Amino acid sequence: MAPVPVAANAPRGMAAGRPMASARASAGAAAAPAVPSAPSMPPVLPRPVAPAAPAPDAAESGLAPDADPETGKPAALPLLRIVCWELAVVLGFLAIGRSLPVTIGLAVGAVTLLAVTAIRVRGTWLSTVLLRRAGLLVRRRTVDLDTVEDAPATLLDLLAPAATVRTADLAGTPCGLLSRPEEVVAVLRATEAVPGLLARAALAGTLLPDREPDGPEPALRLVLHRGPRESGGAPSAGRAWLAVRVIREVDLAEDETLRVTLSNTVRRMRRRLRRAGLEVTALSEDELRTTLTALTHTGPGRSSVREEWRCWRTGRITQVGIRVAGIGARTGADRAPVLEHLLAAVPGVACTIAADAGPDTGAVLRLASTTEAAVDAAVEALDRLAPALGLHLERLDGLHAPAVAASLPIGGNLT
C-alpha cells in the first residue's frame, strides 16, 4: 500500500506513563500487514460507545500518574519502595559520628537510594525507568530475518523466548499448539469476517467454560486488528482471533496434561459459538506462524527488526505499544464496543489490540505506520480521547518488544 504523505513536523508522543500534550499536526502514513486472506465482507462499523466516568487525568487532578485507573484513587506504594526509604533513613543515622570517608559513603548511599525510589521522570518512578533501561540493554534488540534459515522461528524466539510451536490434536483436529513456560495456547479465528461479533462473545464473560475439578485453569485472550484508513474514510474491515490458553501450574505442568484440557476447552467453546451463529477454526502450525509474521508487520522488505527506547521497528514500519487500563470498569457487554472504538478512532495507522477476557480485563494496543511522526500523532489523539471512554493510556517506552508480544495471540509479560 502506498504511503500517504505525513506532516514532517508532527509532534512527538508522550513519555512513558504520562499523557501527552495536544497534537498540532496529524499523520497519514500507514502499513497494512499481509494477513491471511478471508472472505470479502463490508466493513463492520463499531456501534456508538456510551461514555463512562472519565478516568482522572494525573496532570489535572493532582493524583500520582500511576493512580489506579479503575478507581481514580492513588495506587498503594509498593512495600519494597517503603523499605528502601526506611533503609535510607537508617543509613543517615549510621553516618552520625563516623569518620569522614564513612560518613560520605553512607550519605551518598542514602541519597542515591532516596533519589532512585522517590524521584519521578515525566511521571514515572526513576527506579522503573532505570529497570526498563537495563532490560532494554540486556535484551536481544536487533535481528535481520533475511539472514536466518527459519525467519518465523527466529521471530518467535525474539518475542517469546523458550516458546515452541508444534502440531497437536485438539478437539479431533490437527492444530498449531504454542507451548510457553507459562502456558499452552491454541488460536481460533472466525471462518467469516465478523470481528465485532466474536469480540462481544469473547468479552461477555460467558464463552470460556468453568475450570475442571483438579484441572489447570483455562483463559482467553482476544486479538483485534484493522488496517489503516484514510482520514474521513470508513474503517477498514478488521480481523479477530481468540487465543485459548491453559495456564501451567506447579503440579500441572506437562504439555500433554495441558493439551487435554485445552482440547476440551476448544470443543466446548466451539459449541457455544456455534449456538451464537459463529463458526471458528483453529489455526494450523503454518497458519499460526504466518499470522504472527503478518501481525508484526514483518516479511519481505521488513526483515530488519530493531527495538529502540521509543519504538519497535520492522524495516520502515514504526510500532509503538500502549497499555490500556480502565476496560475492566465496564460491564462485559460494553467492553467490545470500547475496543472497536479505539481501533476506529485514528486514521493513517494500523491498529492491533489484545485484551484478556475476564473480570480484570487488561489490554495492550499497538500502533504501526511508516513514519514515527504518524504514530506519535495517533497516540496523542488517542490520549485525548481516552478520558471520555473512561480509559487510561500508558505509552510503554522501553518495553515495546514485550508490548508487541503482548498484543499478539502468543501473549507476553509486561514487567
MONOR-V726490 format. One record per residue. N is the residue number from 1. RES is the residue in one small letter. SS is DSSP state (hx for helix, st for strand, lp for the rest). D_FIRST is the distance of its C-alpha to the first C-alpha in Angstrom with 2 decimals. Layout:
BEGIN
<<N:RES:SS:D_FIRST> <N:RES:SS:D_FIRST>>
END
This chain:
BEGIN
<<1:m:lp:0.00> <2:a:lp:3.78> <3:p:lp:6.29> <4:v:lp:9.15> <5:p:lp:12.52> <6:v:lp:14.76> <7:a:lp:18.53> <8:a:lp:19.96> <9:n:lp:23.00> <10:a:lp:21.58> <11:p:lp:24.30> <12:r:lp:24.45> <13:g:lp:24.87> <14:m:lp:28.07> <15:a:lp:30.18> <16:a:lp:30.75> <17:g:lp:32.68> <18:r:lp:32.93> <19:p:lp:31.23> <20:m:lp:29.45> <21:a:lp:30.49> <22:s:lp:28.95> <23:a:lp:25.64> <24:r:lp:25.95> <25:a:lp:22.39> <26:s:lp:19.15> <27:a:lp:15.68> <28:g:lp:12.29> <29:a:lp:9.82> <30:a:lp:7.92> <31:a:lp:6.72> <32:a:lp:7.13> <33:p:lp:9.72> <34:a:lp:10.42> <35:v:lp:13.33> <36:p:lp:15.99> <37:s:lp:15.84> <38:a:lp:18.03> <39:p:lp:19.75> <40:s:lp:17.94> <41:m:lp:19.69> <42:p:lp:19.53> <43:p:lp:18.25> <44:v:lp:21.15> <45:l:lp:22.16> <46:p:lp:24.17> <47:r:lp:27.77> <48:p:lp:29.32> <49:v:lp:30.51> <50:a:lp:34.06> <51:p:lp:34.41> <52:a:lp:36.37> <53:a:lp:38.86> <54:p:lp:36.95> <55:a:lp:36.77> <56:p:lp:38.91> <57:d:lp:37.22> <58:a:hx:38.94> <59:a:hx:38.88> <60:e:hx:40.62> <61:s:hx:42.79> <62:g:lp:44.28> <63:l:lp:43.51> <64:a:lp:42.33> <65:p:lp:38.54> <66:d:lp:38.87> <67:a:lp:40.83> <68:d:lp:40.39> <69:p:lp:37.58> <70:e:lp:39.14> <71:t:lp:42.55> <72:g:lp:42.07> <73:k:lp:44.94> <74:p:lp:44.91> <75:a:lp:44.14> <76:a:lp:47.18> <77:l:lp:47.61> <78:p:lp:47.17> <79:l:hx:50.56> <80:l:hx:49.69> <81:r:hx:48.97> <82:i:hx:52.36> <83:v:hx:54.05> <84:c:hx:52.59> <85:w:hx:54.04> <86:e:hx:57.38> <87:l:hx:57.35> <88:a:hx:56.75> <89:v:hx:59.79> <90:v:hx:61.84> <91:l:hx:60.92> <92:g:hx:62.09> <93:f:hx:65.45> <94:l:hx:65.87> <95:a:lp:65.50> <96:i:lp:68.62> <97:g:lp:71.64> <98:r:lp:69.93> <99:s:lp:70.12> <100:l:hx:67.80> <101:p:hx:65.39> <102:v:hx:65.17> <103:t:hx:64.75> <104:i:hx:61.93> <105:g:hx:60.15> <106:l:hx:60.50> <107:a:hx:59.49> <108:v:hx:56.34> <109:g:hx:55.46> <110:a:hx:56.05> <111:v:hx:54.06> <112:t:hx:51.10> <113:l:hx:51.17> <114:l:hx:51.29> <115:a:hx:48.52> <116:v:hx:46.08> <117:t:hx:46.79> <118:a:hx:47.45> <119:i:lp:45.10> <120:r:st:41.66> <121:v:st:38.79> <122:r:lp:36.56> <123:g:lp:37.73> <124:t:st:37.56> <125:w:st:40.66> <126:l:hx:41.07> <127:s:hx:41.93> <128:t:hx:38.59> <129:v:hx:36.74> <130:l:hx:38.85> <131:l:hx:38.28> <132:r:hx:34.51> <133:r:hx:34.82> <134:a:hx:37.03> <135:g:hx:34.75> <136:l:hx:31.81> <137:l:hx:34.09> <138:v:hx:35.36> <139:r:lp:32.11> <140:r:lp:30.10> <141:r:lp:27.32> <142:t:st:25.46> <143:v:st:24.56> <144:d:st:22.65> <145:l:hx:21.64> <146:d:hx:21.58> <147:t:hx:25.30> <148:v:lp:26.52> <149:e:lp:27.67> <150:d:lp:26.28> <151:a:hx:23.02> <152:p:hx:22.85> <153:a:hx:26.52> <154:t:hx:26.13> <155:l:hx:23.34> <156:l:hx:25.65> <157:d:hx:28.58> <158:l:hx:26.82> <159:l:hx:26.01> <160:a:lp:29.09> <161:p:lp:31.86> <162:a:lp:34.45> <163:a:lp:32.24> <164:t:st:32.30> <165:v:st:30.73> <166:r:st:32.89> <167:t:st:33.57> <168:a:st:36.26> <169:d:st:37.82> <170:l:st:36.96> <171:a:lp:38.63> <172:g:lp:39.38> <173:t:st:35.87> <174:p:st:34.51> <175:c:st:31.75> <176:g:st:30.06> <177:l:st:32.31> <178:l:st:31.28> <179:s:st:34.39> <180:r:lp:34.57> <181:p:lp:37.76> <182:e:lp:37.51> <183:e:st:36.56> <184:v:st:35.27> <185:v:st:32.14> <186:a:st:30.83> <187:v:st:27.51> <188:l:st:27.42> <189:r:st:24.65> <190:a:st:25.24> <191:t:lp:25.32> <192:e:lp:23.79> <193:a:lp:21.03> <194:v:lp:23.57> <195:p:hx:22.59> <196:g:hx:24.85> <197:l:hx:27.87> <198:l:hx:27.49> <199:a:hx:27.20> <200:r:hx:30.32> <201:a:hx:32.22> <202:a:hx:31.46> <203:l:hx:32.34> <204:a:lp:35.35> <205:g:lp:37.41> <206:t:lp:38.88> <207:l:lp:36.58> <208:l:lp:37.74> <209:p:lp:41.24> <210:d:lp:44.07> <211:r:lp:44.90> <212:e:lp:47.35> <213:p:lp:50.81> <214:d:lp:50.93> <215:g:lp:47.33> <216:p:lp:44.30> <217:e:lp:42.20> <218:p:st:39.04> <219:a:st:36.12> <220:l:st:32.77> <221:r:st:29.39> <222:l:st:26.66> <223:v:st:22.98> <224:l:st:20.48> <225:h:st:16.70> <226:r:st:14.18> <227:g:lp:10.49> <228:p:lp:9.78> <229:r:lp:11.15> <230:e:lp:11.92> <231:s:lp:15.44> <232:g:lp:17.97> <233:g:lp:15.83> <234:a:lp:16.78> <235:p:lp:15.72> <236:s:lp:13.30> <237:a:lp:15.36> <238:g:lp:16.45> <239:r:st:17.97> <240:a:st:21.37> <241:w:st:23.54> <242:l:st:27.21> <243:a:st:28.56> <244:v:st:32.25> <245:r:st:34.27> <246:v:st:37.88> <247:i:st:39.23> <248:r:lp:41.33> <249:e:st:44.84> <250:v:lp:47.74> <251:d:lp:49.73> <252:l:st:46.77> <253:a:lp:44.63> <254:e:lp:44.53> <255:d:hx:41.28> <256:e:hx:43.25> <257:t:hx:44.81> <258:l:hx:41.50> <259:r:hx:39.96> <260:v:hx:42.72> <261:t:hx:42.08> <262:l:hx:38.31> <263:s:hx:38.98> <264:n:hx:41.32> <265:t:hx:38.93> <266:v:hx:36.06> <267:r:hx:38.55> <268:r:hx:39.79> <269:m:hx:36.39> <270:r:hx:35.35> <271:r:hx:38.53> <272:r:hx:37.97> <273:l:hx:34.40> <274:r:hx:35.64> <275:r:hx:38.29> <276:a:lp:35.64> <277:g:lp:33.83> <278:l:lp:31.04> <279:e:lp:30.59> <280:v:st:29.06> <281:t:st:28.82> <282:a:st:28.99> <283:l:lp:26.34> <284:s:lp:27.73> <285:e:hx:27.82> <286:d:hx:24.92> <287:e:hx:22.83> <288:l:hx:23.71> <289:r:hx:22.56> <290:t:hx:19.23> <291:t:hx:18.74> <292:l:hx:19.65> <293:t:hx:17.20> <294:a:hx:14.26> <295:l:hx:15.61> <296:t:lp:16.19> <297:h:lp:12.63> <298:t:lp:14.46> <299:g:lp:14.27> <300:p:lp:13.59> <301:g:lp:12.86> <302:r:lp:13.63> <303:s:lp:17.21> <304:s:st:19.03> <305:v:st:20.10> <306:r:st:22.19> <307:e:st:23.92> <308:e:lp:25.17> <309:w:lp:27.39> <310:r:lp:24.80> <311:c:lp:21.69> <312:w:st:20.36> <313:r:st:17.83> <314:t:st:15.81> <315:g:lp:14.75> <316:r:lp:12.90> <317:i:st:12.43> <318:t:st:15.42> <319:q:st:16.92> <320:v:st:20.08> <321:g:st:22.56> <322:i:st:24.80> <323:r:st:27.97> <324:v:st:28.58> <325:a:st:32.28> <326:g:lp:34.14> <327:i:hx:32.65> <328:g:hx:35.86> <329:a:hx:37.89> <330:r:lp:36.60> <331:t:lp:37.90> <332:g:hx:36.01> <333:a:hx:35.01> <334:d:hx:33.49> <335:r:hx:31.37> <336:a:hx:28.44> <337:p:hx:27.91> <338:v:hx:27.83> <339:l:hx:25.04> <340:e:hx:23.06> <341:h:hx:23.82> <342:l:hx:22.50> <343:l:hx:19.17> <344:a:hx:18.79> <345:a:hx:20.38> <346:v:lp:17.80> <347:p:lp:14.62> <348:g:lp:11.70> <349:v:lp:12.07> <350:a:st:11.87> <351:c:st:15.55> <352:t:st:17.82> <353:i:st:21.56> <354:a:st:24.48> <355:a:st:27.93> <356:d:st:31.25> <357:a:lp:33.10> <358:g:lp:36.60> <359:p:lp:38.95> <360:d:lp:37.56> <361:t:lp:33.90> <362:g:lp:31.84> <363:a:st:28.07> <364:v:st:25.47> <365:l:st:22.21> <366:r:st:19.29> <367:l:st:16.56> <368:a:st:13.52> <369:s:st:11.33> <370:t:lp:10.60> <371:t:lp:14.00> <372:e:hx:17.35> <373:a:hx:18.29> <374:a:hx:15.64> <375:v:hx:16.93> <376:d:hx:20.49> <377:a:hx:20.26> <378:a:hx:18.93> <379:v:hx:21.81> <380:e:hx:24.26> <381:a:hx:23.31> <382:l:hx:23.83> <383:d:hx:27.04> <384:r:hx:28.38> <385:l:hx:27.61> <386:a:hx:29.12> <387:p:hx:32.82> <388:a:hx:32.64> <389:l:hx:31.45> <390:g:lp:34.15> <391:l:lp:31.80> <392:h:st:32.01> <393:l:st:29.04> <394:e:st:29.49> <395:r:st:26.93> <396:l:lp:27.62> <397:d:lp:27.80> <398:g:lp:29.31> <399:l:lp:28.29> <400:h:hx:24.52> <401:a:hx:24.69> <402:p:hx:27.16> <403:a:hx:25.04> <404:v:hx:22.04> <405:a:hx:24.57> <406:a:hx:26.09> <407:s:lp:22.87> <408:l:lp:22.55> <409:p:lp:24.86> <410:i:lp:26.84> <411:g:lp:27.92> <412:g:lp:29.35> <413:n:lp:32.13> <414:l:lp:31.65> <415:t:lp:34.92>>
END
